[in-house]
Amino acid sequence: MTRYFTTYATVEELKANYRQLVRKYHPDCGGADEDMKAINAEYEELFEAAKRGSRQQTEDAGRTWNENTHTVDDGFREIIINIASVPGVEVEICGSWIWVTGDTKPVKDTLKEAGFKWAVNKKAWYWHSGEYRRKNRTTFSMDEIRDMHGSDKVFGRRAAMVAG
């Protein structure tokens, strides 16, 4: 039973709720030490439980992609399979983004024609359907993106033939 925390769906919501409680109950703001100790203990317990749940979701999301697991339009499905079949190129789906890394020079023109863009800091090509507007200036590493959204490595029919 939680005494201070309301329901939350994500770790981010839990953290936001914690920050609100700290502003309200911190001893420097007129709160009591006992309240802050209880809030901290409750937060740590809920945070660990949320991390375990997030880790399970990440493990579920870390499965191998094949042609039928994701709803990608047929044009991009073919592009993904063609790119994944090039030796030295790795295709990864993180959330609703497609990331291409490795030796991409042989497929550079194909990627550009398909609407992929080059991410200089990540040294990777990326594609996202629809409009994307950045909400803030925070930048994330590929590992942080994988942790937040899960990651599926792409191994299509042709990529499996090349690898096998």
N, C-alpha and C positions, 0 to 999 in steps of 0.2 A: 504494500500500500504506500502510495506517495502522499506526503503531507504538503509539500510545497510545489511540486511540479505538476503541470497540467499534461494532458495527452500531447504526444508529439509523434510525427511520422518519420522524421529523419534526425540524424545526429546534429545537423545544422539548427533545426528547430529546438532541440534540447539545449544546445549551446546558447542560443538567443534567449531562451527562457531562463537559463542560469544567469546570464548577464543582467536581465531585468531584476531577478531576485537579489543579486549582489547589490545593485543600485538601491534597492528598497531596504534590505536588511543589514547591510554592512555597518559595523560599529562606528565607522567614521561618519556615517550618514544618520546616526541616531538609533541603529539597530542593536541587538544584543549579541554577545559572543556565542551564546548557546544556539541561537537561531542560525548563525553563520556556520557553526560546526555541523548542525543537523543538515543544513542545505548542502554543504560540501560532501558530507557522507552520502546523502541521497543522490547527489549528482554523480559521484564516482561510481556508485552501484548501477545507476541507470546508463551511464556512459559506457561502462564495460559490457553491459547487456546489449546496448545498441551496437557497439563495435563487433560483438560476436555475431549479431544478426547481419550486420553489414558484411562481415567476413564471409558468412555463409552465402549471401547474395553474390559476392564477388567470386566465390568458388563456383557457384552455379553459372555465373556469367563467363567464366574462364573456359568454357567448353569450346570445342573446335567448330568453326563455322563451316557449313557446307552449303551447297546451292539452295537448299530448301529451308534452312533455319531462319533466315531473315527476310523481311519483306522489302526487298530492294527492287526498283523497277527493272524490267528486263534489259534495258540498255546498259544500266550500271552493273547488273549481274554479269553480263558478258565482258564488260571492261574489267571488272574485278577478277574474273577468271583468267582473262588474257594477261593481266598484269601479274597475277599471282603465279602464272606459269613461267615467268622469266626468272632464270636462276639468279639468286642474290637479292631478289626483291621480296620484301615482306609486307603483306597487306593486313591491316588490323582494323576492326570495327570497335570503336569506343563510343558507347551511347548511340547517337544518331550521326556520328562523324566517321568518315573513312580516312585512315592514315596510311600512307605508303612510305616505307623507309628502305634503306639498303642501297644497292647499286641501281639507281633509278635513271641514269643517263640514257640507257637504251630505250626507255619508254617515256622520256621527258615530253616529247611532242604529243604522244597519245594522252598523257595526263593533262596537258594544257588544253587539248581539244575537248576533253571530257569535262572541263570546268574545275579541275583541281588547281589549288594554289600552293605556292611554296611558303613554308613557315621557316624563316631564316634561323631563328633561335633554336628550333627543334630539329632542324635539318631534315625535314620531312614534308611530303606533299599531303594536303588535306582536302576533303570535300565534305560539304554539308548541304543537305537539301533545304530549299527555301531561303528566306531572308534571315540573316543573323546580325544582331546588333549587340555589341559588347556592352555589358552593364557597368563595368568598372575597369580600371587599369590593371587589375591583378593578372599576372601571368602565371601559368601553371606548367610544370615540367610534364613530360609524357608519363612518368611514374605516378604523379599526382592525378593526372587525367584518368589513368587506368584504375587507380584506387577509387576515384569518385564514381565512375561510370561503368566499370568492368571493361573487359577487353576480350575480344574474340579474334584469334588468328585465323586467317582465311586459307583454307586448303580446298580449292575447287577440284573438279574432275581432272582438268589438264594439269594443275599444279601437282596433284598426286602422281600423275604419270611421269612428270619430270623428276619429282623427288624420288619416286620408286624405281 
